[in-house]
Amino acid sequence: MRSAILSESDLTGVAFLNSNLHGARLDRAHMDRVSWQNVVCPDGGKSSGDPEGCRVS
């Protein structure tokens, strides 16, 4: 999902497992009940537990 544009998308219930979101656009995406484990964040950092661990812009 590198460089994916998911701005304003409804991602409710999505599972990101061992995912690379580096460069993805997630601003204003709805992310309720998202499963998040071993993810490379859009800014290139790593988060193991939850979307709040990433800076989403």
ZADREN-221710 format. One line per field, with one value per atom (N, C-alpha, C, O, CB): residue in three letters; x, y, z; atom name. Coordinates in steps of 0.02 Angstrom, whole numbers, plus 50000, padded with zeros to 5 digits. Glycine has a CB too. Layout:
code <- [ALA|...] .
x <- [X|...] .
y <- [Y|...] .
z <- [Z|...] .
site <- [CA|...] .
This chain:
code <- [MET|MET|MET|MET|MET|ARG|ARG|ARG|ARG|ARG|SER|SER|SER|SER|SER|ALA|ALA|ALA|ALA|ALA|ILE|ILE|ILE|ILE|ILE|LEU|LEU|LEU|LEU|LEU|SER|SER|SER|SER|SER|GLU|GLU|GLU|GLU|GLU|SER|SER|SER|SER|SER|ASP|ASP|ASP|ASP|ASP|LEU|LEU|LEU|LEU|LEU|THR|THR|THR|THR|THR|GLY|GLY|GLY|GLY|GLY|VAL|VAL|VAL|VAL|VAL|ALA|ALA|ALA|ALA|ALA|PHE|PHE|PHE|PHE|PHE|LEU|LEU|LEU|LEU|LEU|ASN|ASN|ASN|ASN|ASN|SER|SER|SER|SER|SER|ASN|ASN|ASN|ASN|ASN|LEU|LEU|LEU|LEU|LEU|HIS|HIS|HIS|HIS|HIS|GLY|GLY|GLY|GLY|GLY|ALA|ALA|ALA|ALA|ALA|ARG|ARG|ARG|ARG|ARG|LEU|LEU|LEU|LEU|LEU|ASP|ASP|ASP|ASP|ASP|ARG|ARG|ARG|ARG|ARG|ALA|ALA|ALA|ALA|ALA|HIS|HIS|HIS|HIS|HIS|MET|MET|MET|MET|MET|ASP|ASP|ASP|ASP|ASP|ARG|ARG|ARG|ARG|ARG|VAL|VAL|VAL|VAL|VAL|SER|SER|SER|SER|SER|TRP|TRP|TRP|TRP|TRP|GLN|GLN|GLN|GLN|GLN|ASN|ASN|ASN|ASN|ASN|VAL|VAL|VAL|VAL|VAL|VAL|VAL|VAL|VAL|VAL|CYS|CYS|CYS|CYS|CYS|PRO|PRO|PRO|PRO|PRO|ASP|ASP|ASP|ASP|ASP|GLY|GLY|GLY|GLY|GLY|GLY|GLY|GLY|GLY|GLY|LYS|LYS|LYS|LYS|LYS|SER|SER|SER|SER|SER|SER|SER|SER|SER|SER|GLY|GLY|GLY|GLY|GLY|ASP|ASP|ASP|ASP|ASP|PRO|PRO|PRO|PRO|PRO|GLU|GLU|GLU|GLU|GLU|GLY|GLY|GLY|GLY|GLY|CYS|CYS|CYS|CYS|CYS|ARG|ARG|ARG|ARG|ARG|VAL|VAL|VAL|VAL|VAL|SER|SER|SER|SER|SER] .
x <- [50041|50000|50043|50021|49953|50104|50147|50117|50095|50218|50118|50094|50020|49998|50134|49982|49909|49877|49898|49878|49825|49788|49722|49676|49776|49718|49659|49625|49586|49678|49640|49611|49535|49505|49634|49505|49433|49399|49338|49403|49438|49409|49380|49401|49463|49332|49305|49343|49332|49227|49389|49431|49408|49447|49504|49346|49319|49327|49306|49245|49357|49364|49420|49427|49301|49461|49517|49572|49583|49545|49607|49664|49728|49736|49656|49773|49838|49887|49904|49859|49910|49955|50018|50014|49920|50075|50138|50133|50152|50158|50107|50093|50144|50170|50023|50158|50201|50157|50137|50259|50144|50103|50146|50120|50051|50212|50256|50234|50229|50329|50222|50201|50126|50102|50235|50088|50015|49983|50008|49984|49929|49891|49829|49785|49870|49827|49772|49734|49692|49797|49749|49718|49641|49614|49744|49608|49535|49503|49443|49506|49541|49513|49478|49501|49568|49422|49386|49418|49417|49309|49447|49486|49461|49501|49560|49396|49367|49377|49371|49292|49393|49401|49451|49441|49333|49506|49559|49608|49629|49597|49625|49677|49744|49749|49663|49795|49857|49915|49922|49858|49956|50012|50071|50063|49992|50129|50191|50182|50187|50211|50170|50155|50210|50233|50087|50231|50273|50225|50184|50322|50231|50185|50197|50249|50194|50148|50156|50219|50248|50096|50242|50302|50366|50421|50298|50360|50419|50437|50479|50477|50406|50417|50382|50345|50394|50392|50360|50313|50328|50412|50257|50209|50188|50172|50147|50189|50171|50100|50071|50219|50072|50009|49947|49894|50018|49951|49889|49902|49958|49855|49850|49858|49881|49913|49792|49864|49884|49960|49988|49851|49994|50066|50098|50158|50090|50060|50084|50059|50004|50061|50100|50077|50044|50078|50136|49980|49942|49932|49905|49872|49955|49946|49929|49919|50010] .
y <- [49941|50000|50063|50116|50000|50057|50115|50168|50154|50096|50229|50288|50285|50322|50296|50243|50240|50304|50331|50177|50326|50385|50360|50343|50436|50360|50335|50391|50378|50278|50454|50511|50507|50492|50576|50519|50521|50453|50450|50572|50398|50331|50304|50324|50283|50259|50225|50159|50111|50212|50158|50100|50063|50026|50120|50072|50041|49965|49934|50059|49935|49863|49833|49772|49832|49875|49850|49822|49847|49907|49771|49743|49758|49735|49666|49796|49808|49763|49778|49885|49711|49661|49656|49640|49592|49670|49668|49710|49687|49595|49771|49814|49871|49895|49843|49891|49948|50004|50002|49929|50054|50111|50173|50228|50127|50163|50220|50260|50233|50196|50324|50368|50369|50408|50348|50326|50324|50387|50414|50260|50409|50467|50441|50412|50515|50451|50428|50485|50473|50380|50548|50604|50602|50589|50670|50613|50614|50547|50543|50667|50492|50425|50404|50419|50373|50369|50342|50275|50228|50334|50272|50213|50183|50168|50230|50174|50143|50068|50036|50160|50039|49966|49937|49882|49932|49972|49949|49905|49923|50009|49847|49804|49826|49836|49728|49832|49864|49827|49831|49940|49792|49756|49754|49735|49684|49774|49774|49813|49785|49701|49878|49921|49974|50003|49956|49986|50043|50100|50097|50028|50153|50210|50252|50245|50255|50294|50337|50380|50395|50381|50400|50442|50401|50430|50485|50335|50291|50261|50217|50329|50286|50258|50191|50170|50306|50157|50092|50095|50128|50037|50060|50054|49982|49950|50100|49956|49886|49877|49824|49852|49928|49916|49950|49919|49933|50013|50048|50107|50132|50074|50127|50182|50247|50288|50193|50259|50320|50324|50378|50326|50267|50266|50297|50311|50195|50307|50339|50410|50426|50299|50453|50520|50517|50505|50573|50528|50525|50595|50638|50489|50607|50674|50669|50720|50716] .
z <- [50000|50000|50000|50020|50060|49978|49977|49931|49876|49954|49956|49919|49902|49857|49856|49935|49923|49949|50000|49958|49915|49937|49965|49929|49878|50032|50067|50106|50151|50114|50088|50121|50120|50068|50088|50178|50186|50173|50165|50140|50170|50159|50224|50278|50132|50218|50276|50284|50248|50269|50332|50344|50408|50438|50351|50428|50488|50484|50435|50497|50535|50540|50499|50496|50519|50467|50426|50471|50526|50380|50448|50484|50444|50387|50495|50474|50445|50483|50541|50450|50452|50482|50441|50381|50489|50471|50434|50370|50316|50417|50378|50320|50315|50365|50325|50254|50241|50212|50154|50191|50254|50233|50219|50215|50287|50212|50202|50141|50086|50194|50151|50097|50085|50044|50035|50118|50108|50137|50186|50141|50107|50132|50169|50138|50073|50235|50276|50310|50353|50329|50291|50324|50317|50263|50295|50373|50378|50363|50351|50331|50363|50353|50417|50472|50332|50411|50469|50487|50447|50454|50547|50566|50632|50676|50571|50639|50699|50697|50644|50705|50754|50761|50712|50685|50752|50701|50656|50695|50749|50623|50667|50695|50665|50605|50682|50707|50685|50717|50778|50703|50679|50708|50659|50601|50728|50684|50645|50579|50524|50629|50587|50530|50522|50571|50539|50459|50443|50429|50383|50381|50469|50465|50402|50369|50527|50385|50326|50327|50274|50319|50388|50392|50393|50398|50454|50388|50387|50454|50458|50361|50509|50575|50581|50536|50630|50638|50648|50708|50757|50657|50703|50757|50763|50714|50745|50824|50832|50859|50849|50879|50892|50926|50902|50902|50993|50882|50865|50818|50814|50929|50781|50733|50764|50731|50696|50828|50861|50868|50880|50929|50861|50863|50802|50802|50871|50750|50689|50685|50707|50626|50657|50641|50573|50522|50643|50572|50509|50483|50518|50519|50421|50392|50319|50286|50401] .
site <- [N|CA|C|O|CB|N|CA|C|O|CB|N|CA|C|O|CB|N|CA|C|O|CB|N|CA|C|O|CB|N|CA|C|O|CB|N|CA|C|O|CB|N|CA|C|O|CB|N|CA|C|O|CB|N|CA|C|O|CB|N|CA|C|O|CB|N|CA|C|O|CB|N|CA|C|O|CB|N|CA|C|O|CB|N|CA|C|O|CB|N|CA|C|O|CB|N|CA|C|O|CB|N|CA|C|O|CB|N|CA|C|O|CB|N|CA|C|O|CB|N|CA|C|O|CB|N|CA|C|O|CB|N|CA|C|O|CB|N|CA|C|O|CB|N|CA|C|O|CB|N|CA|C|O|CB|N|CA|C|O|CB|N|CA|C|O|CB|N|CA|C|O|CB|N|CA|C|O|CB|N|CA|C|O|CB|N|CA|C|O|CB|N|CA|C|O|CB|N|CA|C|O|CB|N|CA|C|O|CB|N|CA|C|O|CB|N|CA|C|O|CB|N|CA|C|O|CB|N|CA|C|O|CB|N|CA|C|O|CB|N|CA|C|O|CB|N|CA|C|O|CB|N|CA|C|O|CB|N|CA|C|O|CB|N|CA|C|O|CB|N|CA|C|O|CB|N|CA|C|O|CB|N|CA|C|O|CB|N|CA|C|O|CB|N|CA|C|O|CB|N|CA|C|O|CB|N|CA|C|O|CB|N|CA|C|O|CB|N|CA|C|O|CB|N|CA|C|O|CB|N|CA|C|O|CB|N|CA|C|O|CB] .
